[in-house]
Amino acid sequence: MTEGTMPDSNGSPTPQTRARPIDSTPPLFAPPQHFYRTAALPCPYVAGRIERKLITELTGQEATGLYNALSRAGFRRSHHLAYRPACAGCAACVPVRIPVADFAPSRSLRRIERLHRDLAVRIAEPRATLEHYRLFARYQRSRHTESDMASMTFGDFRAMVEDSPVPCRLLELRHEGRGLLGTCLIDLLDDGLSAVYSFFDPEEPRRSFGTFLIMALIAEAQRRALPYAYLGYWIAESPKMAYKARFRPLEGLGSEGWRRLAL
């Protein structure tokens, strides 16, 4: 209960006191932010290890500001939750981001960029369509058949895209004749863009749509004059995460703060 003027015993103001205007001054304290740790589960990235996460809910008017601060502390977003690994005895998951002003694409990345000159990059409002969902479902059936996301309905997918407590957008790759070929849900931070989840046409692996989506994310951050593109977690022991090391320079968050990684 907030501190204030107490009524008398019957709950009404005493007749000897005049009614005072309600104090509109904001409180001197903010309600505490609660963090929870998830149950232990097998790690999906490193065999034989156990995964636990630290999570908190993003709600209310302060959600955006809180999420901006948490992102700089290595947290990611899923729906209305912010999370980061909290695994006992393991620090394999390294939060990483690209300082986009210093990004220098390698020869192979420049080749991928040329390969996708036939595509248009579009930034769209976070509105899920059947076109998005069909591409998402094809991607899941091809790449992640055993994951929970493979069984998501259109309603589940729509909630993932649209039910966000923070500003977000869809970054799309479109072909004039073939339509939508790739999408990345991105969060708009005060210091950058954060890749939440990407999916793309799984039938053309040589085109490296996933890599090009990151390059498009970097270009969009540069266009907005934002300093960073956040890529989530990099795990040296996981082949699934190896592609993130292609983007240099790459900064990682450790005990001494954000530092450039020697890859």
Number of C-alpha atoms within 10 A of each C-alpha: 3 5 6 8 8 9 10 9 8 7 8 9 14 12 7 6 7 8 9 7 6 7 8 6 6 7 10 5 6 7 6 6 9 8 12 11 15 14 10 14 11 12 13 12 17 15 10 9 15 17 19 17 17 16 21 20 20 22 15 9 10 11 15 18 13 16 25 18 14 17 21 17 15 24 21 24 25 15 16 15 16 21 21 23 22 17 18 11 8 11 11 16 22 18 24 26 30 22 22 24 15 12 17 12 15 12 9 10 17 13 11 18 17 10 14 16 10 11 17 13 19 13 16 12 13 19 13 17 12 11 11 20 18 13 18 23 22 18 20 21 15 12 13 13 14 10 12 9 15 17 14 16 12 17 10 12 20 18 14 18 22 15 13 18 19 22 13 21 18 22 24 24 23 17 16 9 6 8 12 19 19 25 25 23 21 23 23 17 22 14 17 25 25 25 22 19 17 19 22 25 19 21 10 10 10 9 15 17 22 19 17 19 22 20 20 19 26 26 16 20 22 19 9 11 13 19 19 25 27 30 20 22 21 21 19 16 13 14 11 11 15 12 11 20 16 14 21 20 19 24 21 19 19 14 6 6 11 17 14 15 13 10 9
